Amino acid sequence: MRPITRVLVGLCLVLASCGEGVSVPAPMTDMAGPDAAGFNPADASTARANSAVAGRIASIDSDDEALAMRGYIGRDEALEIRNPDGEIIWRPQDYAFLENDPAASVHPGLWRQAALNQIHGLFEVVPGIYQVRGYDLANMSVIDGETGRIIIDPLTSVETARAALDLVNRELGERPISAVILTHSHIDHFGGVGAVAGPDTPIIAPAGFLEASVSENVMAGIVMGRRAGYMYGTQLPRSPRGHVGAGLGKHPALGTHTIALPTQIIDTTGQTLEIDGIRMEFQYAPETEAPAELTVFFPDLQAWCGAELVSRTMHNLYTLRGAQVRDAVAWSGAIDEALRRFGPRTEVIFNSHHWPVWGEAESADFLTAQRDVYKYIHDQTLRLAAQGLGPDAIAEAITLPDSLADVFAVQGYYGTLKHNSRAVYQRYFGWYDGVPAHLDPLPRVEAAQRYVAAMGGVEGVNARALEALEAGEYRWAAELAQHAVFAEPDNETARDTLARAYEQLGYAAESAPWRDNYLTGAYELRNGVEALDATAAGTAMLQAIPLDLFFSAMATRLDGERAAGQDRVFNFIFSDVGETHVVSLSNGVMHHRRADPVEGADASVTLTRGFWLRLLQQQAGVMDMIGSDEFSVRGDRIALLGFFAMLEQPQPDFPIVTP
């Protein structure tokens, strides 16, 4: 029964933050020629463009540097956080180059944002509220109660959360953890919970948290994990020519990820709780920045924790790693609700990313801009669509009014105006832009081959792409060179030209995810695709996944053509949890339901959930199946083997910038 282990490993959770087991690349210094990863200096056109932008950024009055340092208490100056294998997963020193003058190879706005996100340590927000910032992609917030502490969003990994809590205990004195609040269902806000919560710690989370936390990663985790490596620049050096930050913070910590079952569910705005003498008033804000999200107001402290409903950047209505498009109207509406409900009582806003906002008037202005930017993108996209513009034309035409364009907190350091407008278009109109030629276009490789042939062959395309590159027309150079690469993937001139175009596009990108996508594309064109691991993300995460989701994921691995005509029924009986899942094949489709065992099924597999998880983590193999009391098969073993043989092994390192 060897196929079962080969296939089931591919069904395990691949974290959408960027996967596991990847060591952080060493930082690299800038130099005149190509660096060790092959990245060139900024071209003259890129340098001029970035220099021109710097003037506009400098003209915007802002006290963000002082605000980012406000309330500073202390830090670990030589911080190095390692995983259980001794690999460094977090080291602020990797970004020390941001203490220098801005480089021509980084958009000045992104450099500014990255430098502000580099400020790390423990900070007092107001007496009784603290934040550890710069220890991960997100912040960990701490509320002092009468006897203990309430932790909000314990970072991405156990290792970084433990280091953050150690800093809190060292600087403020050790106290027990009274409760943990998980504001939403993205892993950089709950993955480290195992470091701060004990078995009896109250866990507060929004309704739908558990399912939302794991579902999209199970169903589409392989693809999301691969694309997240692009979005966050996982393979890139930390340098002025590589990854400088994520816009929201630095890179997610790739350590040990955990999850906790909520003990207190927030499903209604206006719900209140009092824990350890701390009064809390909650806002339930689902289907905004995350499928499951809450915010919390502390009336006695006049402080609102906005979770990730608001940040000091424009966020994503569509995230480049891949996810369902977010509802701009619901998101804007939730911010408006918070402004009306909490604004008049708020003296400070602290969030899951970045530094706080102090002052009632400043908080109101901040929320107003955040509210309006998402509604503006929504409304103007639909206005332009009603004039006959398609998604590409809308992305080129849409601009922010000066009243928003001059606000640092809604600049495109993470999400961008261009791809967010496309997201609004997609939400309403889908992939089809109304042009009949786009109903059934040629496949990408065939189209590239025909374009190249029509332009006189790959040498002619390369020549035109190089001309565009030298003229600083990097988008056109990338368009041309991409056709050449897809027509002749081994053509070194085409690959180098495309890499150079991506490189300069990355250097000029204000958005960190855009920069990392471009530069990762350039890196892979020059260095190839590194082998990625598709094994499980850890027992704690797998334990939280409902069995139904595993079977849903199995259905997406079935080779429909091979399965057609192979009508079968199998019972999977999980003896330790009292669940039976019936799997049936029909017309090349796998169906499953939780039900009583079907009489006359082709085969019945009896196993434990624990054994199932060991299979997923490759901790059990063929010999364990043969001799285990936790695994047995009754019925047609050949039919069962044939079923598993039709489940394809996912490819976590599939190519992106080449065919």
C-alpha positions in Angstrom: 0.0 0.0 0.0 2.9 2.4 -0.7 0.8 4.8 -2.8 -1.2 5.9 0.3 1.8 7.5 2.0 3.0 9.1 -1.3 -0.4 10.7 -1.9 -1.5 11.6 1.6 1.6 13.6 2.3 0.5 16.0 -0.4 -2.8 16.6 1.4 -1.1 18.1 4.5 -1.3 21.7 5.5 1.1 24.0 3.6 1.1 27.3 5.4 0.0 30.2 3.2 2.5 32.5 4.9 5.3 30.7 2.9 5.8 27.1 4.0 8.1 25.5 6.5 11.7 24.3 6.7 13.2 27.1 4.7 16.3 28.8 6.2 16.5 32.5 6.0 19.0 33.7 3.4 22.0 35.5 4.7 22.1 39.3 4.2 24.2 40.6 1.4 26.0 44.0 1.0 25.5 46.2 -2.0 28.3 46.5 -4.6 29.0 47.9 -8.1 28.4 44.8 -10.2 26.1 41.8 -9.8 25.8 40.4 -6.3 26.2 36.7 -5.3 22.5 36.0 -6.3 23.0 37.6 -9.7 21.1 40.9 -9.0 22.4 43.9 -10.8 22.5 47.6 -9.7 19.6 49.8 -10.4 19.6 51.1 -14.0 19.8 54.8 -14.6 16.1 55.0 -15.5 15.2 53.2 -12.3 17.5 55.4 -10.3 15.9 58.6 -11.8 12.4 57.3 -11.2 13.1 56.5 -7.6 14.9 59.8 -7.1 11.8 61.7 -8.5 9.5 59.8 -6.1 11.7 60.6 -3.1 10.9 64.3 -3.5 7.2 63.7 -3.3 7.6 61.5 -0.2 9.8 64.0 1.5 7.1 66.7 1.0 4.5 64.8 3.1 4.7 65.9 6.7 4.9 62.9 9.0 6.1 62.1 12.5 6.1 58.4 11.9 9.7 57.8 13.0 9.0 59.5 16.4 5.7 57.6 16.7 7.3 54.3 15.9 9.8 54.8 18.8 7.3 56.3 21.2 7.0 54.3 24.5 10.2 52.3 23.8 11.2 50.2 26.8 13.9 47.8 25.6 15.1 45.1 23.2 17.4 42.2 22.9 20.3 43.9 20.9 21.7 40.6 19.7 18.4 38.9 19.0 18.7 35.5 17.2 15.7 33.2 17.3 16.3 29.6 16.2 14.0 26.7 15.4 14.5 23.3 17.1 17.1 22.3 14.5 19.2 25.3 15.4 18.5 27.3 12.2 18.0 31.0 12.6 14.4 32.0 11.8 14.5 35.6 13.0 17.4 38.1 13.2 16.8 41.8 13.0 20.4 42.3 12.1 19.7 40.8 8.7 18.0 44.1 7.9 20.7 46.4 9.4 21.3 47.8 5.9 18.1 49.8 6.4 20.0 52.0 8.8 22.0 53.4 5.8 20.8 56.0 3.3 18.2 54.8 0.9 19.5 52.7 -2.1 18.6 53.4 -5.7 17.4 49.8 -6.0 14.5 50.4 -3.6 11.5 52.6 -4.0 12.0 55.4 -1.4 8.5 54.9 0.1 9.1 51.2 0.6 12.6 51.9 2.0 11.0 54.3 4.5 8.3 51.8 5.5 10.8 49.0 5.8 13.1 51.1 8.0 10.1 52.0 10.3 9.1 48.3 10.5 12.7 47.5 11.4 12.4 49.2 14.7 12.0 46.4 17.2 11.6 45.8 20.9 9.0 46.3 23.7 6.9 49.5 23.7 4.4 51.0 26.0 1.3 52.0 24.1 -0.4 53.5 27.2 0.0 52.5 30.8 -1.2 48.9 31.0 -0.9 48.2 27.2 2.3 47.0 25.6 3.5 45.7 22.2 6.4 43.6 21.1 7.1 44.8 17.5 9.7 43.7 15.0 10.0 40.1 16.3 7.9 38.7 13.4 5.7 39.9 10.5 3.0 41.0 13.1 2.9 42.5 16.6 2.2 40.8 19.9 0.1 43.0 22.2 0.0 42.6 26.0 -2.7 44.0 28.4 -1.8 44.0 32.1 -4.7 42.8 34.2 -5.1 42.8 38.0 -3.1 39.6 38.4 -1.9 38.5 35.0 -1.7 39.4 31.3 -3.9 39.1 28.3 -2.0 38.3 25.1 -3.3 39.5 21.7 -2.1 37.8 18.6 1.0 35.7 19.6 2.9 35.9 16.3 3.6 33.3 13.6 5.7 30.7 15.4 6.3 29.3 18.9 9.9 30.4 18.8 9.2 34.1 18.1 6.3 34.2 20.5 8.4 32.7 23.3 11.2 35.2 22.6 8.6 38.1 22.7 7.1 36.8 26.0 10.6 36.5 27.5 11.3 40.1 26.6 8.0 41.2 28.3 8.8 39.2 31.4 12.3 40.5 31.6 11.3 44.2 31.2 8.0 44.2 33.1 8.3 41.3 35.5 6.8 37.8 35.1 3.1 37.4 35.4 0.7 34.5 34.4 -1.3 34.6 31.2 -5.0 35.3 32.0 -6.3 34.9 28.4 -5.3 35.0 24.8 -7.2 36.9 22.1 -6.8 35.6 18.5 -8.1 38.5 16.4 -8.4 36.7 13.1 -7.7 33.6 11.1 -4.2 34.4 9.5 -1.3 32.4 10.9 0.9 35.4 11.7 -1.7 36.1 14.5 -2.1 32.7 16.1 0.8 30.4 15.1 2.8 31.1 18.2 -0.1 30.4 20.7 1.5 27.3 21.9 4.2 29.4 23.6 1.9 31.6 25.6 -1.2 29.5 26.4 -1.6 26.6 28.8 -4.3 23.9 28.6 -6.6 26.0 30.8 -6.0 29.4 29.3 -9.1 31.1 28.0 -8.9 31.5 24.2 -11.1 34.2 22.7 -11.6 34.2 18.9 -14.2 35.2 16.3 -16.8 32.8 15.1 -15.5 30.7 12.2 -11.9 31.1 13.4 -10.9 27.4 13.4 -12.4 26.5 10.0 -11.1 29.7 8.3 -7.6 29.2 9.8 -7.1 25.9 8.1 -9.6 25.5 5.3 -8.1 27.5 2.4 -4.6 26.1 3.2 -5.8 22.5 3.0 -7.7 22.9 -0.2 -5.2 25.1 -2.0 -2.2 25.1 0.3 0.3 23.7 -2.2 -0.3 26.4 -4.7 -0.7 29.1 -2.1 2.6 28.0 -0.4 4.5 28.2 -3.7 3.0 31.7 -4.5 3.6 32.9 -1.0 7.3 32.2 -1.5 7.1 34.8 -4.3 5.0 37.2 -2.3 7.3 37.3 0.7 10.6 36.8 -1.1 11.5 33.7 0.9 14.5 32.8 -1.4 15.8 36.4 -1.7 18.8 37.8 0.1 18.1 40.4 2.7 19.7 43.4 1.0 19.0 46.6 -1.0 18.7 44.3 -4.1 16.6 41.7 -2.4 13.9 41.4 0.3 13.7 44.6 2.4 10.4 43.8 4.2 6.8 42.9 3.6 5.1 46.3 3.9 3.1 45.0 6.9 6.3 44.1 8.7 9.3 42.0 8.0 9.3 38.4 6.8 7.0 35.9 8.5 8.9 33.7 11.0 9.3 30.2 9.6 9.4 28.2 12.8 7.0 25.8 14.7 3.3 26.7 14.1 0.5 25.9 16.5 -3.2 26.6 16.9 -5.6 26.6 19.9 -9.3 25.7 20.1 -11.3 28.8 21.1 -13.1 28.6 24.4 -15.0 31.9 24.0 -16.5 32.8 20.6 -17.2 36.4 19.5 -20.1 36.4 17.0 -21.9 39.7 17.7 -20.8 43.3 17.7 -21.3 44.7 21.2 -20.4 41.5 23.1 -18.6 42.3 26.3 -16.2 40.3 28.5 -14.3 41.0 31.7 -11.2 39.0 32.3 -8.7 39.7 35.1 -10.3 43.1 35.8 -10.1 44.2 32.2 -13.4 45.2 30.5 -13.6 44.5 26.8 -16.2 45.4 24.1 -15.9 43.5 20.9 -16.7 44.2 17.2 -17.4 41.1 15.1 -16.1 41.9 11.6 -16.2 38.8 9.4 -15.5 38.8 5.6 -13.3 41.8 5.8 -9.5 41.5 5.9 -10.0 37.9 7.0 -13.0 35.5 6.8 -13.1 35.5 10.6 -12.0 38.7 12.4 -12.8 40.7 15.5 -11.6 44.0 17.0 -11.7 44.9 20.7 -12.2 48.1 22.6 -10.9 48.6 26.1 -13.2 51.3 27.6 -11.2 51.9 30.8 -8.1 52.5 28.8 -9.8 54.4 25.9 -7.9 52.1 23.6 -9.1 50.2 20.5 -7.3 47.2 19.1 -8.1 47.3 15.4 -6.6 43.9 14.6 -5.8 43.9 10.9 -8.9 45.8 9.9 -6.7 48.8 9.7 -2.9 49.1 9.1 -0.4 51.8 8.2 -0.6 50.8 4.6 -3.2 50.0 1.9 -4.0 46.4 2.4 -5.0 43.7 -0.1 -8.5 43.3 -1.5 -6.8 40.4 -3.3 -3.6 38.9 -1.9 -1.0 37.8 -4.4 -0.4 34.5 -2.8 -3.9 33.6 -3.9 -7.1 33.8 -1.9 -10.8 34.6 -2.4 -11.3 38.3 -3.2 -12.2 40.4 -0.2 -15.4 42.5 0.0 -14.3 46.2 -0.1 -17.7 47.4 0.9 -17.9 45.1 3.9 -14.4 46.1 4.9 -15.0 49.8 4.6 -18.3 49.4 6.4 -16.6 47.6 9.3 -14.1 50.5 9.7 -17.0 53.0 9.6 -18.8 51.0 12.3 -15.7 51.1 14.4 -15.3 54.9 13.8 -18.9 55.5 14.9 -18.9 53.1 17.8 -15.5 53.6 19.3 -14.1 56.7 17.7 -15.5 59.3 20.2 -14.1 57.2 23.1 -10.7 56.4 21.6 -7.5 58.0 22.6 -5.2 55.4 21.0 -5.5 52.8 18.3 -3.1 49.8 18.3 -3.2 47.2 15.6 -1.8 43.8 14.7 0.9 45.5 12.5 2.9 48.7 12.7 3.0 51.4 15.4 -0.1 52.9 17.2 -2.1 56.1 16.5 -2.4 58.4 19.5 -5.0 61.1 20.0 -8.8 61.3 19.4 -8.6 63.5 16.4 -5.6 61.6 14.9 -7.4 58.3 15.4 -10.5 59.7 13.7 -8.5 60.9 10.7 -6.7 57.6 10.5 -9.9 55.6 10.5 -11.5 57.9 8.0 -8.7 57.5 5.5 -8.7 53.7 6.0 -12.4 53.5 5.5 -12.5 55.8 2.5 -9.6 54.2 0.5 -11.4 50.8 0.2 -14.7 52.4 -0.6 -13.1 54.7 -3.2 -11.4 51.8 -5.0 -14.7 49.9 -5.0 -16.8 52.8 -6.3 -14.4 54.1 -8.9 -13.7 50.7 -10.3 -17.4 50.2 -10.9 -17.8 53.7 -12.3 -15.0 53.1 -14.8 -16.4 49.7 -15.7 -19.7 51.3 -16.5 -17.8 53.5 -19.0 -16.7 50.4 -20.8 -13.2 50.0 -19.3 -11.9 46.5 -18.7 -9.8 45.5 -15.7 -6.4 46.4 -17.3 -7.6 49.8 -18.4 -9.2 50.5 -15.0 -5.9 49.7 -13.3 -4.1 52.2 -15.5 -6.8 54.9 -15.2 -7.6 54.8 -11.5 -5.9 57.3 -9.2 -6.4 58.4 -5.6 -7.5 61.9 -4.8 -4.8 64.1 -3.2 -6.5 63.9 0.2 -5.8 60.2 0.2 -2.7 60.1 -2.0 -0.8 62.2 0.5 -1.6 60.0 3.5 1.3 57.6 4.3 -1.0 55.1 6.1 -2.9 54.3 2.8 0.1 54.1 0.5 0.6 50.9 -1.5 3.4 49.3 0.5 1.4 46.0 0.7 -1.8 46.2 -1.4 -1.8 48.4 -4.5 -4.3 50.5 -6.2 -3.8 48.6 -9.5 -4.3 45.1 -8.2 -7.1 46.1 -5.8 -9.1 47.6 -8.6 -8.7 44.4 -10.5 -10.0 42.6 -7.4 -13.1 44.6 -7.3 -13.7 44.0 -11.0 -13.1 40.2 -10.4 -15.6 40.2 -7.5 -18.4 41.5 -9.7 -17.6 40.3 -13.2 -15.2 37.4 -12.8 -12.3 36.5 -15.1 -14.0 37.4 -18.4 -13.6 41.1 -19.4 -16.2 40.9 -22.1 -13.8 40.7 -25.1 -14.8 37.7 -27.3 -11.2 37.0 -28.2 -10.5 36.3 -24.5 -13.2 33.6 -24.2 -11.0 30.9 -25.5 -7.4 32.2 -25.9 -4.5 30.0 -27.1 -2.6 28.4 -24.3 0.3 30.5 -23.0 3.1 28.4 -24.6 1.4 28.1 -28.0 0.6 31.8 -28.0 4.2 32.7 -27.2 5.5 30.4 -29.9 3.2 32.1 -32.5 4.0 35.6 -31.3 7.7 34.9 -31.6 7.3 33.4 -35.0 5.3 36.4 -36.2 8.0 38.7 -35.0 10.7 37.0 -37.0 11.9 34.4 -34.5 13.4 34.5 -31.0 16.5 36.5 -32.0 14.3 39.3 -33.2 12.2 39.3 -30.1 15.3 39.3 -27.9 16.7 42.3 -29.8 13.5 44.2 -29.4 13.3 43.3 -25.7 16.9 44.5 -25.2 16.1 47.7 -26.9 13.1 48.3 -24.6 15.3 47.4 -21.6 18.0 49.9 -22.6 15.2 52.5 -23.0 13.9 51.9 -19.5 10.6 50.5 -20.9 10.7 47.6 -18.4 7.1 46.5 -18.6 7.3 46.2 -22.4 10.7 44.5 -22.1 9.2 41.9 -19.7 6.2 41.4 -22.0 8.5 40.7 -25.0 11.0 38.6 -23.1 8.3 36.5 -21.5 7.1 35.4 -24.9 10.6 34.5 -25.8 11.1 32.5 -22.6 7.9 30.6 -23.1 8.6 29.9 -26.7 12.2 28.8 -26.0 12.6 28.1 -22.3 16.4 27.3 -22.6 17.2 30.5 -24.5 19.8 32.2 -22.2 19.4 35.6 -23.8 15.7 35.6 -23.3 16.0 34.4 -19.7 18.6 37.0 -18.9 16.6 39.8 -20.5 13.5 38.8 -18.7 15.4 38.6 -15.4 16.8 42.1 -15.9 13.4 43.5 -16.7 11.9 41.9 -13.6 14.8 43.2 -11.5 14.3 46.8 -12.5 10.5 46.5 -12.1 11.1 45.2 -8.6 13.5 48.0 -7.7 10.9 50.6 -8.7 7.9 48.9 -6.9 6.4 50.7 -4.0 4.6 47.5 -2.9 6.8 45.0 -1.0 4.9 42.0 -2.4 5.2 43.4 -6.0 9.0 43.8 -5.4 9.4 40.3 -4.0 7.4 38.8 -6.8 9.5 40.5 -9.5 12.8 39.8 -7.8 11.9 36.1 -7.0 11.0 35.7 -10.7 14.5 37.1 -11.7 16.2 34.9 -9.1 14.5 31.7 -10.4 15.3 32.6 -14.0 19.0 32.7 -13.1 19.2 30.1 -10.4 16.4 27.7 -11.1 13.6 26.5 -8.7 14.8 25.3 -5.3 13.2 22.0 -4.2 10.4 22.7 -1.7 9.0 20.5 1.1 5.3 19.6 1.0 5.3 17.7 4.3 3.1 18.5 7.2 3.2 21.8 9.1 3.1 20.1 12.5 0.9 18.0 14.6 -0.8 20.9 16.4 -2.0 22.4 13.1 -3.1 19.0 11.7 -5.0 18.1 14.8 -7.2 21.2 14.2 -8.2 20.2 10.7 -11.7 18.5 10.4 -11.5 15.2 8.7 -14.0 16.5 6.1 -11.4 18.9 4.8 -8.9 16.1 4.3 -11.3 14.3 2.1 -12.2 17.5 0.2 -8.5 17.9 -0.5 -8.2 14.3 -1.7 -11.0 15.0 -4.2 -8.8 17.7 -5.8 -6.0 15.3 -6.3 -8.0 12.7 -8.2 -7.0 12.2 -11.9 -10.5 12.5 -13.4 -9.7 10.9 -16.7 -8.2 7.8 -15.1 -11.1 7.6 -12.6 -13.8 7.8 -15.2 -15.6 4.5 -15.4 -14.1 3.4 -12.0 -17.3 3.7 -9.9 -16.3 2.7 -6.4 -17.5 3.1 -2.8 -15.2 3.0 0.3 -15.8 3.4 4.0 -13.2 5.1 6.1 -14.0 4.3 9.7 -12.1 6.4 12.3 -12.4 4.2 15.4 -11.0 6.7 17.9 -13.2 9.7 17.1 -16.3 7.8 16.1 -16.5 9.2 12.6 -17.1 7.3 9.3 -16.6 9.0 6.0 -18.0 7.4 2.9 -16.1 8.0 -0.3 -17.6 7.3 -3.7 -16.3 7.6 -7.3 -18.6 8.5 -10.1 -17.9 10.0 -13.6 -14.3 10.8 -12.5 -15.5 12.7 -9.5 -14.8 11.9 -5.8 -17.7 12.5 -3.4 -17.5 12.1 0.3 -19.9 12.4 3.2 -20.0 11.7 6.9 -22.4 8.8 7.3 -22.9 5.3 8.5 -20.8 2.7 6.7 -22.3 1.6 3.4 -23.2 -2.1 3.1 -21.5 -3.7 0.1 -18.8 -1.1 -0.2 -15.8 -2.1 -2.3 -13.6 -1.9 0.8 -13.7 -0.6 4.4 -10.7 0.9 6.0 -10.6 1.1 9.8 -8.0 3.4 11.3 -7.5 6.0 14.0 -7.2 9.7 13.4 -3.8 9.6 15.1 -2.6 7.0 12.6 -4.0 9.1 9.8 -2.0 12.1 11.0 1.2 10.0 11.2 0.7 9.0 7.6 0.4 12.6 6.6 3.6 13.5 8.5 5.4 10.5 7.1 5.8 9.1 10.6 4.1 5.9 9.5 4.8 3.7 6.5 4.0 0.4 4.8 5.3 -1.8 7.7 3.3 0.2 10.2 0.1 -0.4 8.2 0.7 -4.1 8.0 1.4 -4.6 11.7 -0.7 -1.9 13.3 -3.7 -2.3 15.4 -4.7 1.2 14.3 -5.1 0.3 10.6 -7.0 -2.6 8.9 -8.7 -3.2 5.5 -11.7 -5.4 4.9 -12.9 -6.0 1.3 -11.3 -5.5 -2.1 -7.7 -4.3 -1.4 -6.9 -4.2 -5.1 -9.8 -1.7 -5.6 -8.5 0.4 -2.7 -5.0 0.4 -4.1 -6.3 1.4 -7.5 -8.2 4.3 -5.9 -5.0 5.6 -4.1 -3.0 5.2 -7.3 -5.4 7.6 -9.0 -4.6 10.4 -6.5 -1.8 12.6 -7.9 1.2 13.8 -6.0 1.1 17.6 -5.8 4.2 19.5 -7.0 5.1 22.2 -4.5 8.0 23.5 -6.6 6.1 23.9 -9.9 7.6 26.5 -12.3 6.1 30.0 -12.5 8.3 32.2 -14.7 9.0 29.4 -17.2 6.7 26.8 -18.8 
